């Protein structure tokens, strides 16, 4: 997905397409997870931030139950549906996300009318930057306002999770939509996934002479596939055997005990989640005391854990991480659900070009598709633009 469309142009194209003015334009960002992978659905801790790449929707409610949707990318033309017939599993491609959040709001008792929608997004699809949640959060922000539902951000988080889990069929947690809905410029979102408590943690890499590079490996992933679901099932099994509500309740001191109770694969999955929760807490503390330049080792350790214990990396991600570290990055890890997507590399400004060049060269030498490399900064969460 790419976009250069400003708000006025998007509104004008909406009127041209649908024959009437939009009720407004809303946007919601994608996210990068700084650290804390696969801890969210284990009621643990995560530290993502909203990024300066967004999905924008121009939307107008209708006086019937019809939905007409068009995107500025993909060239598929107007997608039509009827909310009266909308049910889990219906819809195709990106259209599932607006339909899903409308369904989730209806499930909560909100009278959701049909709507016309024009979508524009520059959040890369399949890159592990939560392009789907950016769409969902932009749409649900619009519908929350236009229907008068008036739900707080915490309620919208749960509604979008319901849309993902039940309507789309992806067993995701609440991290992505929490970052998109509750993010703030210049801050990471320290989220307790058990009770949705949020603390905004300053994260200004630039002030520390650093940039955060995103390396999109172009290996597309999907949360609705079996790899993600099987990891979640392993975590639930581990929690059941260890007698806890969720792996959030297992401290690192219990891992030795767990080794005598769990099979080898389940133990590795549990060990990742338990140690990753601990790394999130250490990262928050380190950022507060020492700043971004001191978290590199924690990022590195997170990647090793995802690669070896949770087994969600891939050769392209490992190459991106290893090459970044060998050429000046102070810490690097894959980010997102895994099985493809992106890596992040926290890099001194003076080493940025060296890291970029080395990664591109290493991918070419390995015969991999050329990666897309760009910087991100913490940005504001979902908002109305017009």
N, C-alpha and C positions, 0 to 999 in steps of 0.2 A: 504494500500500500504506500502510495506517495501522494502528497498534496502540496499545493502552493496556494490554495484557495483561501482568501480572507473572508471575513464574515459577510461583508456587503456583496461580494461576488456569489457566495453560497446562497444568500437570501434571494438574489436576483435570479439565479439558476432555478431555485425552488419555484419561484413564481412562474417562470417560463415553462417548467416541467408540469406543474400541477394546476396552473391557471388561477392561483390565488396566493396571497401573501402568507408566509409562515407566521405562526404565532410567536416564534422566537428561534434563537440559535443557542445551543448549549454545547459545551465541550467537556471532555473528561480525558485525563492523561493515561498513557501506559505507565508501567512501573519497572524499575530495576530493583531486584532484591539484593541489598548489600550483603546480607548474611541471614541464615535461618531458612534452610530449604527442607520441605516436607515435615516441618514442625507444626504448621498451622492446623492441620486436621488431627494432630495429636495433642491439641489444646495447649501448645507450647508458645514460644516467643519467636517473633520475626522482626526484621529491621529493613523494610523496603523504603523506597521513596518514589513519589510521583515524578515523572520525567517530562522534559520539554518537547515531547512528541504526543500528539493528541488525536482523538476522534472528535469530529464536530458533527452535530446533527441539526438541520433545520427541520422543524416539525410543526404540523398543524393538525389539530384534532378535527374529526369529522362528526357528522350527525347520524352516522350509521356505524356498523361494526367492521366495515371494510378497512383493509390496510394496503397502502401502496407504498413501495419502497424502492429507492434508486440509489446506487452508489456512484461516486465519481471514478471508481476504479473497476476493473474487471469486465466492463462492456457487456453486461448481461441484460441490460434493459430493466424496465420496471418489474419488480416482483410483487405479485398480488396475493393476498390471503384474506381470511375472514376470522376475526377473533371468536366468533360464535363456534367455529369449527376447530379452533386452535387447541392442540393437546400435546402432551409430551411426545417427542419424537417427530413432530411435524416440522415443516420448513426445511430449507436446504441452505448450505453455505452460511454466509454472514447473516442472512435473514432470520436464522434461529435465535439470534441474540436479542433483537428488539421484540420478537414474538414471545420469547421466554420471559422477559421481565414484565411484559404486559400480562401474561398468564399468571406470573407470581403475584402481581398486584391484585389481580382479580381474585386469586386464591385467598388474599387477605381481606376480601370484602369490598374492595374499591371498584366502583363502576368505571371501567376503562373503555372509552369510546374507540372507534376506529381512528386511524390517523394516516396522514401522508408524511413521508420522511425522505429527506435527502442526506446521505452520509458521505463524509469526506474524512480521510484518516491518513496520517503519516507515521502511525505506529507499525513497524514492520510485522507482517503476519508470519506466524510460526517461528518467531525468533526468541520466544521465551520472555517477551516484554509485555505480555498480557494485552494484546491487541483486542481480543474478544471482550475482556472486561472493560476496556476503554469504551467500546461501543455500548455495552450494557449500562455502564454508569452514566454515559451521556443521555441515553434514552430514558433511563429510570429517573434521572434528575428532571428531565422535561416533563414526563408524565406525572411525577410527584407534584410538580407545581401546577400543571394544567388541569389535573383532576381535583385539585384541592386536598389531596391526601394528607399533605403536611407531615410526612414521616421524617423522623430524625435520621441522621446519617447511619446510626447503628442499625435501624430498621431496614434501611435501603441495602446495607451490607448483607443482611440475612435474606432479603428478598432476592438479590442477585445470586447469592449462593444457592438458593432454592431453584432458581431458574437454571443455573449451571448443572446442579446435581440431578434434578428430576426432568426438566424439559429438554436440555441439551444432552444429558447423560454423561457428564464429566464429573467424577467424584472429587472435586476441588474443595479447598478450605476457604477461609475468609480473607486471606492476606491481600490478594490482588485488588479486590474491590475496596478494601479498607484503605490501601494506599491511594487509589484513584479518587475516592470520595473524601478522604480526610487528610490528604497530603498538604504540605505548606512549603512555600518557596524557601530554599536554603536549609531545609530540615529533612531528616529521615523520620519515619514513623515507627516508633518502638511500640509494638502491639502485643498485648497479652491476648492470645486467641481463646482463652477460656472465658473471659468476661468482657472482652472488647475494650479494656482500658488502654488508652493511648497516651503516650508521652512523645512530644516532638523534640527530637534530638538534633542540635545544630550539626550540620555536615557541610562544611565549606571547603571543598578540596582546593579550590583556586587560591584561597587565602593561605593555604599551606604549600603553595607552589606545585600542586598536583592537578592532574586531570583524571577523570574516570572514563576510560575507553570501553566501549561496547564493541565486541567482535561478533558479528552475526555470521555464524558458520554456514548459513544457507541450508543447513540440514533441518528440514521442517519437522516439527513434532506436533502431537495432538494429545491433549489431556484425556480425550475420550477413548484412548486405546488401552490395551491390556496391561502394558508395563506399569503405568501409573496405578491402575486399580490393584494390581498384584502387590505393589509395594504397600499400598494402604491396607490391604488385607493382612499382610505380614505384621504390620504395626498393631493392628487390632488383635491378632492372635497373640503377639508378645504381651500386650497389656493384659489380656485375659489370663494367660498362664502366670504372669507375675502378680495377679490379683489387684490391679489398679484400674481406675476409671479410664485413664489415658496415659501414654508414655510420658507426658508432662510430669507425672507423679513419681518417676523413676530418676533418682540422682545417679551421678557417675559412680558413687560408692557402691551401688547395687549391681554393677556390671559383672563383677566377679561371681556373685551369687547367680546372676542370670545365665552365666556360661554353663552352669550345671543343670539348668532347667530347660533351656531352649535348644532346638536343633541349630546347626551351624548357620544356615541361611537366615533364620529368624533372628538369631543373635546378632548377626552383622547389621541387619535392618534396625534393630533396637539400638545397637551401639551408636549408629549414625545419629539417630534422633536425639538420644540422650546427650551425646557429646556436642551436637549442634546447638541444642538449647543452651548448653553451658557457654558455647562460643558466642552466641548472641549476647548473653549477659556480660561476658567479658568485653565484647566490642563496645557496648553501650558505656560501660565504665571507662574503658580506655579512651573513647572519643571525648568523654567529659573531662578527663584528666590531662590527656596528652595530645588529643587531636587526631585527624585522619592519618597523619604520617606514621602513626604507631600501630596501625591495625593490620599491616601486611601479613604477618605470620598467621593471624587468625583466618584471613581469607585463604591463604595457602592450605592451612589445615582443613578448612571446610571442603575444599576441592578434593583433597586426598580421601576424605571420608565419603564423599559422594561417589568418587570413582571406585573405591575399593570395598566399602561396606554397603552402600546403598546401590551401587552398580547402575547408575543412571547417566554416566558420561558416555562419550563416544570418541573415536579416534580424532575427529576434527576438534572437539572441545579440548581434549588433552593436548593436542598440538598447539592450539591457540594459547592455552595457559602456560605450557612449558616454554614456548618461544617468547612469550611476553616476559616471563620471569628471567630468562637468559639474556634479555636485551634491555633491561633497565627497569621494568615494572617492579614495584616494591611488594606487590601482592596480587594474586589473580585467582579466579575461580569461575566455574560455570555458574550461571544464574538461571532461575526458572525451574520448571518441572523436570527437565532433563530429556534424554534420548534425542538430543539435537538442540537447536536454539543458539543461545549466545553465551559467551564468556565475558567477564569484566576484568579489566586490568587497571589497577591504581598505579599511576605512572607520573614521575616527575615531569614537569612541563618540558624541560630540556631533553628528555628522552623520548618524548611522544613520537616524533617522526621515525626514530630508530626502531621503536616497537612496531609501528605501523608497517614500515618497510619489511622488517624481518618476518612478520606474520604473513604478509602477502607472499613473500618469497617462499616461505616454508610450505604454504598451501600449494603453490604452483609446483614445487619440487615433489610433493606427495601425490600430485594428480587430483587434488581436491578442487571443488568449485571455489572461485575467488571469493573471499569473505567481504562483507561490508563492514567498515570500521568507522565509528563516529563517537563523539563525546556526548555525555548527558550531564545535566545538572538538576538538582532537586527543584521541582516546580510546584505551582499551586494545584490543588485538587479540583474536582468538578465545579463548574460554575456556568452561569448564564452569560452569554456574550452580547445578546441583543434581544 
